Amino acid sequence: MFSSAATRTKIHSLLQQLRSYPFLRQKENTEKCAILLETIDEQHLIYSQLCHSEQYFIQHFQEILNKQTIEEDDIFPLLEDLLILVREKTLRTGATQANEAEIAALRHVHTGKNWKKDDGTLFAETFFYKIPLSLIRAISDDLHGKTAGLPYPTQ
């Protein structure tokens, strides 16, 4: 998804909007969004390969990309979309593979005041529980799939 020419063009357009029109109430979040969009653009192949499990956030992200003009009310939900993508990517690749922007983004969630682990929001539920559990399930499925056809060891 992130590697297609059309998506990358839309990301560049969104970046230009974020950087040219400062959303006054959301200035800090706007900058976070721009930094994360740059990261996704730079690592588009990795994000395309690894980030696909949370359809709601990806669909919402695509809706924002398809808008002609982003509005101030779009900034916070866009930030949540991007944070979900970063979470999935860094869990799949390991924190040691994360760049400074991704580390800062994860730190922002864990130490900030916008989200708490059990705040009941779709974002918190997805970020803290659904993504890690989906990756555990995927690993388990891979292990069962690889061992399913193998005979049990004989003694």
Secondary structure, DSSP 8 states (H G I E B T S, - for coil): -TTSHHHHHHHHHHHHHHHHS--STTHHHHHHHHHHHHHHHHTHHHHHHH--S-HHHHHHHHHHHH-SS--HHHHHHHHHHHHHHHHHHHHHH-GGG--HHHHHHHHHHHHSSS--TTS--HHHHIIIIIHHHHHHHHHHHHHHHHHTTS-----
